Amino acid sequence: MHGRHSATSLASEANQLIGDYAFTSFDMPINVKTKEIVDKVNEYVEQVNTKAGLILLVDMGSLEKMYTEIKSNVHGDLLILNNVSTTLALQLALHLSKINQ
């Protein structure tokens, strides 16, 4: 998400509300180029198991266009959801936690 702490705040609140660790955050200060965040996400993707897929929640614009630059590093499906909100994140986290039970 764009903003110094926007993603961290949203992920933290959603994780706390569901009582589980569902989200990792990537903050993107307004003056950072999209390539920098793509590089950070790709570093993360290389360190985790993505066989079950990966869902990226983004807030706007350039971040939704990361698909082609990340997909080759994901071993499962890749879904990018734009216009993320706390409600969307919470609903997704609750749904995923039910699947993983």
Backbone torsions as a table, in degrees:
resi	resn	phi	psi	omega
1	MET	NA	148.5	174.4
2	HIS	-71.9	143.5	-179.4
3	GLY	116.8	153.5	-175.4
4	ARG	-63.6	-37.7	-175.9
5	HIS	-135.7	13.2	-174.4
6	SER	-60.9	-51.1	-179.4
7	ALA	-65.2	-42.5	179.8
8	THR	-60.2	-43.7	-179.6
9	SER	-65.1	-47.6	-178.9
10	LEU	-63.7	-46.5	180.0
11	ALA	-62.1	-43.5	-179.7
12	SER	-61.6	-45.9	-180.0
13	GLU	-64.0	-46.2	179.9
14	ALA	-63.0	-45.4	178.9
15	ASN	-59.5	-42.4	-178.8
16	GLN	-67.5	-43.1	-177.6
17	LEU	-64.8	-34.4	179.4
18	ILE	-91.1	-9.5	178.9
19	GLY	70.9	29.4	-178.5
20	ASP	-150.7	170.2	178.4
21	TYR	-102.0	99.7	-178.3
22	ALA	-105.5	-30.0	-171.1
23	PHE	-125.4	141.2	167.7
24	THR	-108.6	141.5	-174.6
25	SER	-109.0	150.0	174.4
26	PHE	-133.7	103.5	178.3
27	ASP	-81.5	141.9	-179.0
28	MET	-129.0	93.8	176.1
29	PRO	-54.7	146.3	-175.0
30	ILE	-51.6	-33.6	-175.8
31	ASN	-87.6	4.5	180.0
32	VAL	-90.3	139.7	179.0
33	LYS	-76.7	149.3	-179.4
34	THR	-55.9	-36.3	-179.6
35	LYS	-56.4	-37.7	179.8
36	GLU	-64.0	-41.9	-179.9
37	ILE	-72.3	-35.9	175.2
38	VAL	-59.9	-44.0	178.1
39	ASP	-60.7	-42.2	179.2
40	LYS	-64.6	-42.5	180.0
41	VAL	-66.0	-41.7	178.5
42	ASN	-64.1	-37.8	175.3
43	GLU	-61.2	-43.4	178.4
44	TYR	-62.5	-47.7	-177.6
45	VAL	-58.7	-36.6	179.7
46	GLU	-68.4	-20.2	-176.3
47	GLN	-97.6	-10.1	-177.2
48	VAL	-120.6	160.3	177.8
49	ASN	-81.2	118.1	-178.8
50	THR	-113.5	19.1	-179.8
51	LYS	-61.0	-32.4	178.3
52	ALA	-82.7	-3.4	179.8
53	GLY	106.1	175.8	-179.0
54	LEU	-144.8	134.2	175.5
55	ILE	-115.3	124.7	175.9
56	LEU	-108.3	128.7	175.0
57	LEU	-101.4	124.9	-178.9
58	VAL	-126.1	158.4	-176.0
59	ASP	-95.5	-28.2	-178.6
60	MET	-178.1	170.3	164.8
61	GLY	46.3	-122.1	-170.5
62	SER	-59.3	-28.8	-177.1
63	LEU	-67.4	-29.9	179.9
64	GLU	-72.2	-12.5	-178.4
65	LYS	-93.4	12.0	-177.2
66	MET	-79.8	-10.8	-171.4
67	TYR	-48.2	-54.5	-174.7
68	THR	-65.9	-26.6	-178.4
69	GLU	-85.8	-10.3	-178.1
70	ILE	-114.4	-33.3	-171.8
71	LYS	-51.7	-41.4	-177.2
72	SER	-64.8	-16.7	179.1
73	ASN	-95.6	-8.6	-179.3
74	VAL	-97.8	130.2	-176.0
75	HIS	-85.8	-14.9	177.4
76	GLY	-116.2	-156.7	178.0
77	ASP	-72.8	152.4	175.5
78	LEU	-123.5	126.8	177.5
79	LEU	-124.6	130.4	175.4
80	ILE	-115.9	120.3	177.8
81	LEU	-104.6	125.3	-177.9
82	ASN	-94.9	164.1	177.3
83	ASN	60.4	45.4	-178.0
84	VAL	-61.7	147.0	175.3
85	SER	-137.3	169.2	177.5
86	THR	-62.3	-40.2	179.2
87	THR	-61.2	-47.1	178.8
88	LEU	-60.8	-46.7	-179.4
89	ALA	-61.4	-43.1	-179.1
90	LEU	-65.9	-44.0	178.6
91	GLN	-62.2	-43.2	179.0
92	LEU	-64.3	-45.2	-179.6
93	ALA	-61.5	-42.3	178.1
94	LEU	-64.4	-41.5	178.2
95	HIS	-63.6	-46.3	179.8
96	LEU	-64.7	-35.9	179.7
97	SER	-67.6	-32.2	176.7
98	LYS	-69.4	-38.2	179.0
99	ILE	-64.9	-37.7	-176.1
100	ASN	-82.4	0.0	-179.2
101	GLN	-83.3	NA	NA
